[in-house]
Amino acid sequence: MQAERFRQPKGNAAMTPDPKVVTFAVLGCGRIGRMHAAGLARHPRAKLVSVFDVSDAAASETAERLGVAKAASVEAILADPAIQAVLIASPTPTHVDLIIAAARAGKAILCEKPIDIDMERVRFCAEAIADIDVTIMIGFNRRFDPSFRAIRERVQSGEIGTVEQVIISSRDPEPPQPHFLAASGGMFRDMAIHDFDMARYLVGDIAEVHAFGAVLVDPAIGAAGDIDSAMITLRARSGALVHINNTRRCVYGYDQRLEVFGSGGMLLAGNRTQTTVQASTAQHSGAANVLLHSFIERYTEAYAAEVDHFVQCLHSKTTPMTNFADGVEALRIAEAALESMKTGRSIRLD
């Protein structure tokens, strides 16, 4: 299935002539939903109107802290003509239904990745909204990280010639809670999907996938039918090779590094630490502070830039950088990685 089948609507039926502010509601008040809600409340060209969560306590706490309304239901938000856009930060299994309902209500949509963990559900979603003219953005926030974005721009400028190899290291500090694993879609569809999107961001469409997976960290993850460690190799249509390494446990913090090697040189983005101070003593030389410990800390600027990009797209009525088709392609790579791991074969996508 090709990305071209998933048309990204142009424009946004929910926009009003007011050029100053886009009004938002946030669906989902878990950790990432609270972070997004706080970001929208601070944004100079956005206005957070209300929040909703199936947990009344979570919604109440978020609404009270930010001084906004707590909606009684999703339906109440979608029926409110004062709300122009929704940010979907609820659990993955709810995304498709919320995207369809919000699109039918004429709301612009920024939805956290993935669209769903089942490609059939994604196809159903695409068909349901195909003729609805709303702007939809999928939250691949790492494209908006200042360092990763700078690497992409410098690659595009030809600074390191033809890209030949990319190495992406993405290691979580600790395994997620069991209740999260049950609905997340597993390592490839939940965690590595960010890296699959980053690979496409840097080298374009992917032609072939080969993946190895193992349970090296927590036997409970294996008992749940998932893996906690992976090595994945991608071949781009351009011929460039991409290596991705993932693990659910990294004792020194949230390890996020990117290396792009080309015919004319290399570009490297390293980890972020709490400060840039390094210490040299009789016991060690050049010791740095520990790494940041969570994705929200590591990608603070990226999440803010992502929302700002979405707001800009609504004002200019342009297609977001990460649209529905990007969500489809990242999931296709994830499914190919899963098939490759199970069969031991390389899986072609083209």
C-alpha positions as CSV (number, residue, x, y, z in Angstrom):
1,M,0.0,0.0,0.0
2,Q,1.5,3.3,-1.0
3,A,1.3,6.6,0.9
4,E,-0.2,8.4,-2.1
5,R,-3.5,6.6,-1.4
6,F,-3.9,8.6,1.8
7,R,-4.8,12.1,0.7
8,Q,-3.9,14.9,3.1
9,P,-6.7,17.4,3.0
10,K,-5.8,20.9,2.1
11,G,-7.0,23.7,4.3
12,N,-9.1,23.5,7.4
13,A,-12.8,23.8,7.5
14,A,-12.7,24.6,11.2
15,M,-10.7,27.7,10.8
16,T,-12.4,31.1,11.3
17,P,-11.4,34.4,9.8
18,D,-9.7,35.4,13.1
19,P,-6.0,35.5,12.2
20,K,-4.7,35.7,15.8
21,V,-5.6,32.6,17.8
22,V,-6.5,29.0,17.2
23,T,-8.8,27.5,19.9
24,F,-8.0,24.0,21.1
25,A,-9.2,21.2,23.2
26,V,-7.0,18.4,24.5
27,L,-8.3,14.8,24.5
28,G,-6.4,12.8,27.1
29,C,-4.8,14.1,30.3
30,G,-2.1,11.5,30.9
31,R,1.5,12.5,31.0
32,I,1.8,13.6,27.4
33,G,-1.6,15.1,27.3
34,R,-0.8,17.3,30.3
35,M,2.4,18.4,28.7
36,H,0.6,19.3,25.5
37,A,-2.1,21.1,27.4
38,A,0.4,23.2,29.3
39,G,2.2,24.0,26.0
40,L,-1.0,25.2,24.3
41,A,-1.9,27.3,27.4
42,R,1.4,29.2,26.9
43,H,1.3,29.5,23.1
44,P,0.8,33.1,21.9
45,R,-1.4,32.1,18.9
46,A,-3.3,29.3,20.6
47,K,-6.0,29.2,23.2
48,L,-6.7,26.1,25.2
49,V,-10.5,26.1,25.8
50,S,-11.1,22.7,27.5
51,V,-9.7,19.3,28.3
52,F,-11.2,15.8,28.6
53,D,-10.2,12.5,30.0
54,V,-12.1,9.3,30.9
55,S,-10.4,9.8,34.3
56,D,-12.4,12.6,35.9
57,A,-9.6,13.2,38.4
58,A,-7.0,13.6,35.7
59,A,-9.2,16.0,33.7
60,S,-10.1,18.0,36.8
61,E,-6.5,18.4,37.9
62,T,-5.4,19.5,34.4
63,A,-8.3,21.9,33.9
64,E,-7.9,23.5,37.4
65,R,-4.1,23.9,37.0
66,L,-4.4,25.6,33.6
67,G,-7.6,27.5,34.3
68,V,-9.7,26.0,31.5
69,A,-12.9,24.1,31.3
70,K,-13.3,20.3,32.0
71,A,-15.5,19.0,29.2
72,A,-18.2,16.5,30.2
73,S,-17.5,14.3,27.1
74,V,-15.8,14.1,23.8
75,E,-19.1,14.8,22.1
76,A,-19.4,18.1,24.0
77,I,-16.0,19.2,22.7
78,L,-16.8,18.2,19.1
79,A,-20.2,20.0,19.2
80,D,-18.6,23.2,20.5
81,P,-18.3,25.7,17.6
82,A,-15.8,27.7,19.6
83,I,-13.3,24.9,19.4
84,Q,-11.3,24.9,16.1
85,A,-8.8,22.1,16.7
86,V,-8.3,19.1,18.9
87,L,-5.0,17.5,20.1
88,I,-5.5,13.8,20.6
89,A,-3.2,12.5,23.4
90,S,-5.4,9.6,24.5
91,P,-4.3,5.9,24.4
92,T,-3.5,4.5,21.0
93,P,-6.6,2.3,20.6
94,T,-8.8,5.4,20.8
95,H,-7.1,7.3,18.0
96,V,-9.0,6.1,15.0
97,D,-12.4,6.7,16.4
98,L,-11.4,10.2,17.7
99,I,-9.8,11.2,14.4
100,I,-13.0,10.2,12.5
101,A,-15.3,11.9,14.9
102,A,-13.2,15.1,15.0
103,A,-12.9,15.2,11.3
104,R,-16.6,14.8,10.8
105,A,-17.1,17.7,13.3
106,G,-14.8,19.9,11.2
107,K,-12.0,20.1,13.7
108,A,-8.4,20.3,12.8
109,I,-6.5,17.4,14.3
110,L,-3.1,16.9,15.8
111,C,-2.9,13.3,16.9
112,E,-0.1,11.6,18.8
113,K,1.6,8.6,17.0
114,P,0.7,6.0,16.0
115,I,-2.6,6.3,14.1
116,D,-3.3,2.8,15.3
117,I,-1.4,-0.5,15.7
118,D,-3.5,-2.3,13.1
119,M,-3.1,-1.3,9.5
120,E,-6.7,-2.4,8.7
121,R,-7.9,0.2,11.2
122,V,-5.7,2.8,9.6
123,R,-7.2,2.0,6.2
124,F,-10.7,2.2,7.7
125,C,-9.8,5.6,9.1
126,A,-8.3,6.9,5.8
127,E,-11.4,5.9,3.9
128,A,-13.8,7.4,6.5
129,I,-12.1,10.8,6.3
130,A,-11.1,10.8,2.6
131,D,-13.6,13.4,1.6
132,I,-13.5,15.6,4.6
133,D,-11.5,18.8,4.3
134,V,-9.7,19.2,7.6
135,T,-6.0,19.5,8.4
136,I,-4.5,16.4,10.1
137,M,-1.0,16.1,11.6
138,I,0.5,13.1,13.2
139,G,2.8,13.7,16.2
140,F,6.3,12.6,15.1
141,N,7.9,15.2,17.4
142,R,11.5,14.2,16.8
143,R,11.5,15.9,13.3
144,F,11.2,19.2,15.3
145,D,14.1,18.6,17.6
146,P,16.5,21.5,16.9
147,S,19.6,19.2,16.4
148,F,17.9,16.6,14.3
149,R,16.2,19.2,12.2
150,A,19.5,21.0,11.7
151,I,21.1,17.7,10.5
152,R,18.3,17.2,8.0
153,E,18.7,20.8,6.6
154,R,22.4,20.4,6.3
155,V,22.0,17.1,4.5
156,Q,19.5,18.7,2.2
157,S,22.0,21.5,1.5
158,G,24.6,18.9,0.3
159,E,27.1,19.6,3.1
160,I,28.1,16.0,3.4
161,G,27.4,14.9,-0.1
162,T,25.4,11.8,-0.9
163,V,24.0,10.1,2.3
164,E,25.3,6.5,2.5
165,Q,24.7,5.5,6.1
166,V,22.5,6.5,9.0
167,I,22.8,5.3,12.6
168,I,19.9,5.9,15.0
169,S,20.3,5.0,18.7
170,S,17.1,5.2,20.7
171,R,17.2,3.7,24.2
172,D,14.6,4.1,27.0
173,P,15.8,4.5,30.6
174,E,13.5,1.7,31.8
175,P,10.7,-0.5,30.6
176,P,7.1,0.9,30.6
177,Q,4.4,-0.3,32.9
178,P,2.7,-3.6,32.0
179,H,-0.6,-2.0,31.4
180,F,1.0,0.3,28.8
181,L,2.7,-2.6,27.0
182,A,-0.6,-4.4,26.6
183,A,-2.1,-1.7,24.4
184,S,1.0,0.0,23.0
185,G,1.5,-2.3,20.0
186,G,4.9,-3.4,21.0
187,M,8.5,-2.2,20.5
188,F,8.2,-1.7,16.7
189,R,4.8,0.0,16.5
190,D,5.2,2.1,19.6
191,M,8.9,2.9,20.3
192,A,10.8,2.3,17.1
193,I,8.1,4.0,15.0
194,H,9.7,7.3,15.9
195,D,13.0,6.0,14.5
196,F,11.3,4.7,11.3
197,D,9.9,8.1,10.7
198,M,13.3,9.7,11.4
199,A,14.8,7.4,8.8
200,R,12.3,8.5,6.2
201,Y,12.9,12.1,7.2
202,L,16.6,11.7,6.4
203,V,16.8,9.3,3.5
204,G,13.3,9.2,2.0
205,D,11.2,6.2,1.3
206,I,12.3,2.8,2.6
207,A,12.5,-0.2,0.3
208,E,13.6,-3.1,2.5
209,V,13.6,-4.0,6.2
210,H,15.5,-6.6,8.2
211,A,15.0,-6.8,12.0
212,F,16.3,-8.8,14.9
213,G,14.6,-8.8,18.3
214,A,15.2,-10.3,21.7
215,V,14.2,-10.3,25.3
216,L,17.3,-9.3,27.2
217,V,16.0,-7.0,29.8
218,D,12.7,-8.2,31.4
219,P,11.3,-11.7,31.0
220,A,7.8,-10.3,31.7
221,I,8.0,-8.4,28.4
222,G,8.6,-11.6,26.6
223,A,5.8,-13.3,28.5
224,A,3.5,-10.5,27.2
225,G,4.5,-11.4,23.6
226,D,6.9,-8.4,23.0
227,I,10.6,-7.8,22.8
228,D,12.8,-5.4,24.8
229,S,15.8,-5.2,22.5
230,A,16.1,-4.7,18.7
231,M,18.5,-4.2,15.9
232,I,16.9,-3.1,12.6
233,T,18.5,-2.4,9.2
234,L,16.7,-0.5,6.5
235,R,17.6,0.1,2.9
236,A,16.2,3.3,1.4
237,R,15.1,3.5,-2.2
238,S,18.1,5.8,-2.7
239,G,20.4,3.0,-1.7
240,A,21.3,4.5,1.7
241,L,21.5,2.1,4.6
242,V,20.0,2.8,8.1
243,H,20.8,1.0,11.3
244,I,18.5,1.5,14.3
245,N,19.2,0.1,17.8
246,N,16.5,0.1,20.5
247,T,16.3,-1.1,24.1
248,R,13.8,-0.7,26.9
249,R,16.5,-0.2,29.5
250,C,19.4,2.2,29.6
251,V,21.0,2.6,33.0
252,Y,22.6,6.0,32.2
253,G,19.4,7.8,31.0
254,Y,17.5,8.5,27.9
255,D,19.9,7.7,25.1
256,Q,19.0,9.6,21.8
257,R,21.7,9.9,19.2
258,L,21.9,10.3,15.5
259,E,24.7,10.0,13.0
260,V,24.5,10.6,9.2
261,F,27.5,9.6,7.1
262,G,27.9,10.8,3.5
263,S,30.3,10.9,0.7
264,G,31.6,14.2,1.9
265,G,31.6,13.9,5.6
266,M,29.5,13.1,8.7
267,L,26.9,14.9,10.9
268,L,26.4,13.8,14.5
269,A,23.8,14.8,17.1
270,G,24.7,13.6,20.6
271,N,22.8,13.2,23.8
272,R,21.3,16.0,26.0
273,T,22.4,16.4,29.6
274,Q,21.0,18.4,32.5
275,T,23.8,20.9,32.0
276,T,26.8,21.2,29.7
277,V,29.3,21.2,32.6
278,Q,32.1,18.7,32.5
279,A,34.4,17.8,35.4
280,S,38.0,16.6,35.4
281,T,39.5,15.3,38.7
282,A,42.0,12.7,39.9
283,Q,39.2,10.1,39.6
284,H,37.9,11.0,36.1
285,S,38.5,13.2,33.1
286,G,35.7,15.0,31.2
287,A,32.9,13.5,33.2
288,A,29.5,15.0,32.2
289,N,26.2,15.3,34.0
290,V,23.8,12.4,33.7
291,L,21.5,12.3,30.7
292,L,17.9,13.6,30.8
293,H,15.6,10.8,32.0
294,S,12.4,11.1,30.0
295,F,11.2,11.9,26.5
296,I,9.3,15.0,27.7
297,E,12.5,16.5,29.2
298,R,14.7,15.5,26.2
299,Y,12.2,16.8,23.5
300,T,10.8,19.8,25.3
301,E,11.8,22.1,22.4
302,A,10.6,19.6,19.8
303,Y,7.1,19.3,21.3
304,A,6.8,23.1,21.5
305,A,8.0,23.5,17.9
306,E,5.6,20.7,16.7
307,V,2.6,22.5,18.1
308,D,3.8,25.8,16.7
309,H,4.2,24.2,13.3
310,F,0.6,22.9,13.5
311,V,-0.7,26.3,14.4
312,Q,1.2,27.9,11.6
313,C,-0.2,25.3,9.1
314,L,-3.8,26.2,10.3
315,H,-3.2,29.9,9.7
316,S,-1.5,29.4,6.3
317,K,-3.8,26.5,5.3
318,T,-0.8,24.3,4.4
319,T,-0.1,20.6,4.8
320,P,1.8,19.8,8.0
321,M,5.3,18.3,7.8
322,T,4.1,15.0,9.4
323,N,0.7,14.2,7.9
324,F,-1.5,11.1,7.7
325,A,0.5,9.5,5.0
326,D,3.7,9.7,7.2
327,G,1.8,7.9,9.9
328,V,0.9,5.2,7.4
329,E,4.4,4.8,6.1
330,A,6.0,4.5,9.6
331,L,3.5,1.8,10.5
332,R,4.2,-0.1,7.3
333,I,7.9,-0.2,8.3
334,A,7.0,-1.3,11.8
335,E,4.8,-4.1,10.4
336,A,7.6,-5.2,8.0
337,A,10.1,-5.2,11.0
338,L,7.8,-7.4,12.9
339,E,7.4,-9.8,10.0
340,S,11.1,-9.9,9.4
341,M,11.8,-10.7,13.0
342,K,9.3,-13.5,13.0
343,T,10.4,-15.0,9.7
344,G,14.1,-14.2,9.6
345,R,13.7,-12.7,6.1
346,S,14.2,-9.2,4.7
347,I,10.9,-7.7,3.8
348,R,10.6,-5.5,0.7
349,L,8.2,-2.6,0.8
350,D,8.4,-1.5,-2.8
